[in-house]
Amino acid sequence: MGTLSTTTDSLNAAALRRAAFEDRYGAGSFDRLLKLLEQPCVPFAHIADHFGVTRERVRQWQREWFPDAPTGLQRRRLCAAYQEKKRLMLDSLFRSFHRHARAWFGTERIHPVPTRRGYRAREVRIDEFVIALRDASTATPRYRGRADFIYFRLPGDEFLFVPGVAQNASLPRNTFAPFESPVTLSHEPFAPKEQSL
């Protein structure tokens, strides 16, 4: 019975702290604080100005009520990654691919390829496969790099998705079916060459 009363006491204490917070900062202020702390691009200084407190007090609130939430440097890194992903979506080819692939795979399987300064705009990963993005609306679809699959954007909001080893323009358009076929990858995965002495 001791654990049940301890749990009830901690819930009551949390409810009392929340009520005290809302008494001091207004109705719905605790929910506003939650919403602001969940957004990594909102700096503690902005939250502090919103509630009329110092940045240190905001840090204390975060440590007290949300101990697992990212802090300081982690928030800045999350914000930078968010801003870079937002910049990626400004690229029309990447945005077109993302719109088409999201409908087929869902967003949780699509991952941008990181670089030292952000993300690549012409490559993306779906699961462990590298997808090259090319615009074929003005020229014949070609690709000479190393990729497991190639997404070609065509005129009229159409696309061609082909395995990297077989660039056959006669494949069906507007489908990611080659991704699901078992015969898609016949080449060896990339391995760096050994240095000779």
C-alpha atoms as a printed R data frame, in Angstrom:
    type eleno elety resid chain resno      x      y       z
1   ATOM     1    CA   MET     A     1  0.000  0.000   0.000
2   ATOM     2    CA   GLY     A     2  2.985  2.278   0.528
3   ATOM     3    CA   THR     A     3  3.679  2.670  -3.210
4   ATOM     4    CA   LEU     A     4  0.065  3.579  -3.971
5   ATOM     5    CA   SER     A     5  0.019  6.328  -1.363
6   ATOM     6    CA   THR     A     6  3.431  7.576  -2.563
7   ATOM     7    CA   THR     A     7  2.143  7.756  -6.136
8   ATOM     8    CA   THR     A     8 -1.012  9.533  -4.992
9   ATOM     9    CA   ASP     A     9  1.048 11.969  -2.902
10  ATOM    10    CA   SER     A    10  3.337 12.775  -5.860
11  ATOM    11    CA   LEU     A    11  0.315 13.327  -8.132
12  ATOM    12    CA   ASN     A    12 -1.238 15.620  -5.549
13  ATOM    13    CA   ALA     A    13  2.051 17.519  -5.170
14  ATOM    14    CA   ALA     A    14  2.285 17.950  -8.959
15  ATOM    15    CA   ALA     A    15 -1.320 19.171  -9.091
16  ATOM    16    CA   LEU     A    16 -0.605 21.641  -6.287
17  ATOM    17    CA   ARG     A    17  2.527 22.952  -8.065
18  ATOM    18    CA   ARG     A    18  0.564 23.335 -11.289
19  ATOM    19    CA   ALA     A    19 -2.252 25.179  -9.482
20  ATOM    20    CA   ALA     A    20  0.263 27.461  -7.780
21  ATOM    21    CA   PHE     A    21  1.944 28.158 -11.142
22  ATOM    22    CA   GLU     A    22 -1.388 29.036 -12.761
23  ATOM    23    CA   ASP     A    23 -2.390 31.213  -9.802
24  ATOM    24    CA   ARG     A    24  0.801 33.211 -10.227
25  ATOM    25    CA   TYR     A    25  1.019 33.387 -14.053
26  ATOM    26    CA   GLY     A    26 -2.630 33.081 -15.118
27  ATOM    27    CA   ALA     A    27 -5.038 30.417 -16.309
28  ATOM    28    CA   GLY     A    28 -3.555 28.092 -18.929
29  ATOM    29    CA   SER     A    29 -0.017 29.340 -18.249
30  ATOM    30    CA   PHE     A    30  1.304 25.879 -17.391
31  ATOM    31    CA   ASP     A    31  0.117 24.521 -20.743
32  ATOM    32    CA   ARG     A    32  1.720 27.527 -22.495
33  ATOM    33    CA   LEU     A    33  4.972 26.773 -20.667
34  ATOM    34    CA   LEU     A    34  4.799 23.143 -21.791
35  ATOM    35    CA   LYS     A    35  4.212 24.170 -25.382
36  ATOM    36    CA   LEU     A    36  7.113 26.630 -25.344
37  ATOM    37    CA   LEU     A    37  9.536 24.168 -23.750
38  ATOM    38    CA   GLU     A    38  8.659 21.516 -26.353
39  ATOM    39    CA   GLN     A    39  9.862 23.813 -29.158
40  ATOM    40    CA   PRO     A    40 13.664 23.698 -29.360
41  ATOM    41    CA   CYS     A    41 13.870 26.880 -31.441
42  ATOM    42    CA   VAL     A    42 12.229 28.960 -28.715
43  ATOM    43    CA   PRO     A    43 15.087 30.212 -26.519
44  ATOM    44    CA   PHE     A    44 14.833 30.341 -22.741
45  ATOM    45    CA   ALA     A    45 15.176 34.141 -22.975
46  ATOM    46    CA   HIS     A    46 11.895 34.326 -24.928
47  ATOM    47    CA   ILE     A    47 10.135 32.085 -22.402
48  ATOM    48    CA   ALA     A    48 11.571 34.181 -19.563
49  ATOM    49    CA   ASP     A    49 10.258 37.401 -21.164
50  ATOM    50    CA   HIS     A    50  6.859 35.785 -21.682
51  ATOM    51    CA   PHE     A    51  6.507 34.964 -17.971
52  ATOM    52    CA   GLY     A    52  8.490 37.913 -16.594
53  ATOM    53    CA   VAL     A    53 11.226 35.789 -14.993
54  ATOM    54    CA   THR     A    54 14.919 35.137 -15.594
55  ATOM    55    CA   ARG     A    55 16.381 32.528 -17.926
56  ATOM    56    CA   GLU     A    56 17.731 30.735 -14.872
57  ATOM    57    CA   ARG     A    57 14.185 30.370 -13.525
58  ATOM    58    CA   VAL     A    58 13.103 28.831 -16.836
59  ATOM    59    CA   ARG     A    59 16.017 26.362 -16.574
60  ATOM    60    CA   GLN     A    60 14.875 25.509 -13.049
61  ATOM    61    CA   TRP     A    61 11.321 24.881 -14.246
62  ATOM    62    CA   GLN     A    62 12.618 22.628 -16.989
63  ATOM    63    CA   ARG     A    63 14.808 20.637 -14.571
64  ATOM    64    CA   GLU     A    64 11.983 20.395 -12.040
65  ATOM    65    CA   TRP     A    65  9.068 19.467 -14.306
66  ATOM    66    CA   PHE     A    66 10.765 18.053 -17.413
67  ATOM    67    CA   PRO     A    67 14.052 16.476 -16.331
68  ATOM    68    CA   ASP     A    68 14.385 14.390 -19.514
69  ATOM    69    CA   ALA     A    69 13.808 17.331 -21.879
70  ATOM    70    CA   PRO     A    70 16.811 18.544 -23.913
71  ATOM    71    CA   THR     A    71 18.663 21.477 -22.384
72  ATOM    72    CA   GLY     A    72 20.901 24.296 -23.619
73  ATOM    73    CA   LEU     A    73 23.280 22.902 -26.232
74  ATOM    74    CA   GLN     A    74 20.958 19.998 -27.041
75  ATOM    75    CA   ARG     A    75 18.118 22.459 -27.733
76  ATOM    76    CA   ARG     A    76 20.370 24.527 -30.017
77  ATOM    77    CA   ARG     A    77 21.411 21.393 -31.927
78  ATOM    78    CA   LEU     A    78 17.793 20.269 -32.293
79  ATOM    79    CA   CYS     A    79 16.867 23.747 -33.485
80  ATOM    80    CA   ALA     A    80 19.700 23.778 -36.043
81  ATOM    81    CA   ALA     A    81 18.591 20.366 -37.361
82  ATOM    82    CA   TYR     A    82 14.983 21.571 -37.529
83  ATOM    83    CA   GLN     A    83 15.997 24.740 -39.423
84  ATOM    84    CA   GLU     A    84 18.103 22.695 -41.855
85  ATOM    85    CA   LYS     A    85 15.215 20.309 -42.539
86  ATOM    86    CA   LYS     A    86 12.989 23.324 -43.079
87  ATOM    87    CA   ARG     A    87 15.553 24.680 -45.577
88  ATOM    88    CA   LEU     A    88 15.525 21.321 -47.366
89  ATOM    89    CA   MET     A    89 11.774 21.588 -47.854
90  ATOM    90    CA   LEU     A    90 12.299 24.875 -49.736
91  ATOM    91    CA   ASP     A    91 14.083 22.895 -52.477
92  ATOM    92    CA   SER     A    92 11.398 22.031 -55.043
93  ATOM    93    CA   LEU     A    93 12.916 18.657 -56.069
94  ATOM    94    CA   PHE     A    94 13.327 17.467 -52.483
95  ATOM    95    CA   ARG     A    95  9.822 18.720 -51.615
96  ATOM    96    CA   SER     A    96  8.354 16.856 -54.605
97  ATOM    97    CA   PHE     A    97 10.134 13.629 -53.605
98  ATOM    98    CA   HIS     A    98  9.086 13.993 -49.980
99  ATOM    99    CA   ARG     A    99  5.436 14.537 -50.926
100 ATOM   100    CA   HIS     A   100  5.380 11.458 -53.169
101 ATOM   101    CA   ALA     A   101  7.410  9.211 -50.830
102 ATOM   102    CA   ARG     A   102  5.487 10.258 -47.717
103 ATOM   103    CA   ALA     A   103  2.262  8.964 -49.248
104 ATOM   104    CA   TRP     A   104  3.913  5.590 -49.970
105 ATOM   105    CA   PHE     A   105  6.249  5.027 -46.992
106 ATOM   106    CA   GLY     A   106  5.201  7.450 -44.260
107 ATOM   107    CA   THR     A   107  7.528 10.061 -42.780
108 ATOM   108    CA   GLU     A   108  9.178  7.801 -40.196
109 ATOM   109    CA   ARG     A   109 11.101  5.833 -42.872
110 ATOM   110    CA   ILE     A   110 12.424  8.874 -44.795
111 ATOM   111    CA   HIS     A   111 15.690 10.348 -43.493
112 ATOM   112    CA   PRO     A   112 17.798 13.158 -44.966
113 ATOM   113    CA   VAL     A   113 21.495 12.361 -45.447
114 ATOM   114    CA   PRO     A   114 23.554 14.475 -43.027
115 ATOM   115    CA   THR     A   115 26.703 16.379 -43.960
116 ATOM   116    CA   ARG     A   116 29.012 18.523 -41.857
117 ATOM   117    CA   ARG     A   117 26.955 21.612 -42.579
118 ATOM   118    CA   GLY     A   118 23.404 20.292 -42.825
119 ATOM   119    CA   TYR     A   119 21.765 17.796 -45.163
120 ATOM   120    CA   ARG     A   120 22.206 16.795 -48.788
121 ATOM   121    CA   ALA     A   121 19.487 18.120 -51.058
122 ATOM   122    CA   ARG     A   122 19.975 15.492 -53.780
123 ATOM   123    CA   GLU     A   123 20.194 12.350 -51.638
124 ATOM   124    CA   VAL     A   124 17.912 10.829 -49.055
125 ATOM   125    CA   ARG     A   125 17.626  7.522 -47.235
126 ATOM   126    CA   ILE     A   126 14.603  5.280 -47.012
127 ATOM   127    CA   ASP     A   127 15.429  2.717 -44.359
128 ATOM   128    CA   GLU     A   128 19.052  1.768 -45.206
129 ATOM   129    CA   PHE     A   129 18.781  2.479 -48.946
130 ATOM   130    CA   VAL     A   130 20.241  5.591 -50.587
131 ATOM   131    CA   ILE     A   131 17.932  7.373 -53.010
132 ATOM   132    CA   ALA     A   132 19.382  9.868 -55.502
133 ATOM   133    CA   LEU     A   133 17.064 12.716 -56.502
134 ATOM   134    CA   ARG     A   134 17.214 14.026 -60.062
135 ATOM   135    CA   ASP     A   135 15.104 16.414 -62.090
136 ATOM   136    CA   ALA     A   136 14.234 14.903 -65.477
137 ATOM   137    CA   SER     A   137 11.585 17.437 -66.424
138 ATOM   138    CA   THR     A   138 13.951 19.221 -68.822
139 ATOM   139    CA   ALA     A   139 16.463 16.518 -69.862
140 ATOM   140    CA   THR     A   140 16.734 12.763 -70.407
141 ATOM   141    CA   PRO     A   141 16.894 10.941 -67.062
142 ATOM   142    CA   ARG     A   142 20.493  9.925 -66.303
143 ATOM   143    CA   TYR     A   143 22.493  9.204 -63.200
144 ATOM   144    CA   ARG     A   144 26.066  7.936 -62.892
145 ATOM   145    CA   GLY     A   145 26.644  7.944 -59.128
146 ATOM   146    CA   ARG     A   146 26.280  5.268 -56.478
147 ATOM   147    CA   ALA     A   147 22.718  4.936 -55.245
148 ATOM   148    CA   ASP     A   148 20.401  2.056 -54.534
149 ATOM   149    CA   PHE     A   149 17.473  3.806 -56.239
150 ATOM   150    CA   ILE     A   150 16.958  6.942 -58.310
151 ATOM   151    CA   TYR     A   151 13.944  9.224 -58.152
152 ATOM   152    CA   PHE     A   152 13.422 11.208 -61.362
153 ATOM   153    CA   ARG     A   153 10.930 14.069 -61.246
154 ATOM   154    CA   LEU     A   154  9.067 14.300 -64.549
155 ATOM   155    CA   PRO     A   155  6.845 17.045 -65.955
156 ATOM   156    CA   GLY     A   156  3.246 17.249 -64.792
157 ATOM   157    CA   ASP     A   157  3.818 16.142 -61.177
158 ATOM   158    CA   GLU     A   158  4.848 12.663 -62.319
159 ATOM   159    CA   PHE     A   159  7.923 10.719 -61.282
160 ATOM   160    CA   LEU     A   160  9.970  7.676 -62.172
161 ATOM   161    CA   PHE     A   161 11.507  5.546 -59.413
162 ATOM   162    CA   VAL     A   162 14.078  3.021 -60.609
163 ATOM   163    CA   PRO     A   163 16.743  0.767 -59.106
164 ATOM   164    CA   GLY     A   164 20.216  2.270 -59.369
165 ATOM   165    CA   VAL     A   165 21.535 -0.684 -61.374
166 ATOM   166    CA   ALA     A   166 18.795 -0.701 -64.018
167 ATOM   167    CA   GLN     A   167 17.842  2.706 -65.340
168 ATOM   168    CA   ASN     A   168 15.022  1.575 -67.571
169 ATOM   169    CA   ALA     A   169 12.629  4.313 -68.561
170 ATOM   170    CA   SER     A   170  9.972  1.711 -69.439
171 ATOM   171    CA   LEU     A   171  9.229  1.041 -65.744
172 ATOM   172    CA   PRO     A   172  5.824  2.233 -64.523
173 ATOM   173    CA   ARG     A   173  5.558  5.853 -63.481
174 ATOM   174    CA   ASN     A   174  4.266  7.330 -60.211
175 ATOM   175    CA   THR     A   175  4.943  4.272 -58.082
176 ATOM   176    CA   PHE     A   176  7.606  3.168 -55.619
177 ATOM   177    CA   ALA     A   177  7.012 -0.503 -56.535
178 ATOM   178    CA   PRO     A   178 10.690 -1.140 -57.475
179 ATOM   179    CA   PHE     A   179 11.534 -0.514 -53.819
180 ATOM   180    CA   GLU     A   180  9.391 -3.456 -52.765
181 ATOM   181    CA   SER     A   181 10.599 -5.933 -55.430
182 ATOM   182    CA   PRO     A   182 13.141 -8.563 -54.290
183 ATOM   183    CA   VAL     A   183 15.355 -8.226 -57.376
184 ATOM   184    CA   THR     A   184 16.214 -4.570 -56.888
185 ATOM   185    CA   LEU     A   185 19.804 -4.717 -55.623
186 ATOM   186    CA   SER     A   186 22.290 -6.807 -57.546
187 ATOM   187    CA   HIS     A   187 25.441 -4.789 -56.851
188 ATOM   188    CA   GLU     A   188 27.781 -5.121 -53.900
189 ATOM   189    CA   PRO     A   189 27.489 -2.509 -51.178
190 ATOM   190    CA   PHE     A   190 30.099  0.235 -51.335
191 ATOM   191    CA   ALA     A   191 33.347 -0.594 -49.543
192 ATOM   192    CA   PRO     A   192 36.388  1.704 -49.593
193 ATOM   193    CA   LYS     A   193 39.482  0.377 -51.385
194 ATOM   194    CA   GLU     A   194 42.495 -0.586 -49.307
195 ATOM   195    CA   GLN     A   195 45.448  1.749 -49.484
196 ATOM   196    CA   SER     A   196 48.530  0.281 -51.155
197 ATOM   197    CA   LEU     A   197 51.927  0.910 -49.601
